[in-house]
Amino acid sequence: LSRNFGKEAGMLAGFDYAKGDAVVIIDADLQDPPELIPQIIELWEQGYDDVYARRRSRQGETWLKRKTSEWYYRILQKSTRIPIQRDTGDFRLLDRRCVEALKLLRESQRNTKALFSWIGFNKKELLYDRDPRAAGDTKWNYNKLINLAIDSITSFTTTPLRISSILGIIISCCAFIYILYLLIRPLFGIPTGTGYSSLMAVILFLSGIQLISLGIIGEYRGQA
C-alpha cells in the first residue's frame, strides 16, 4: 500500500495476496495471543471454515468502552437478520473458500466483521481472555467507533429506514386525529380559536407523509 488506507482496505489487500489454504488474521498490538493459533489450526483441520476467537474478558479497557461495545453488538444483532458474532474481532482463521468469497465483495466502505458473518460457511468459536495492549495507544477513538457503528448498521440493515416510516405513520395519525377534532368541535359549540393550531396540525400531517414516503423510497433502494 502506498499509504495507510485503514484497517479494512489493508485486510482486503492481504486477502488479495495471500496464497495459502487458510489465512490467520491477528492484530499487531499483541492483545490477541499468537499462542492460540495452533489451537485454531487444529479446529480448522477438523473441517471448520471460519474459526473465530471470542473474547471472554477484555483487560485494559474502561467500563465505558466495554459497555458501548456491548450496546453496539446488541443493536446490530437486533437490527439485522445476519447472525453477528458478539465480542469478536478480526482474530480468526479463514479457509481459502472464505477468503475467495470475501475477495468478491469490493465495497469501498467495508465492515469486515459483518461480512465474516454474511458469507456464511461452517464456523467455530474459541473463547479466550484478551490481554492489555503491549505498547502504544490505540488510534480507535470514540468518533471512529461511532462511525464504524453507523456504517455497520446502514450497510447491513434497513431498520433505520423502517423507523422513519413508522415515525411518519405515528405523526400523520396523530395529526389527522387532531385535524378531525378541530373540524368536529364547532359542531358542539366549542370555539375554534385562531388558525395556528390547525396550521400546525396540517404541517405535522404533511411532514409525516414525507417521512413515510422517504421510508418507502429507502426500502426500495435498500432492496436494490
Secondary structure, 3 states (H helix, E strand, C coil): CCCCCCHHHHHHHHHHHCCCCEEEECCCCCCCCHHHHHHHHHHHHCCCCEEEEEEEEECCCCHHHHHHHHHHHHHHHHHCCCCCCCCEEEEEEEEHHHHHHHHCCCCCCCCHHHHHHHCCCCEEEEEEEECCCCCCCCCCCHHHHHHHHHHHHHHHCCHHHHHHHHHHHHHHHHHHHHHHHHHHHHHHCCCCCCCHHHHHHHHHHHHHHHHHHHHHHHHHHHHC
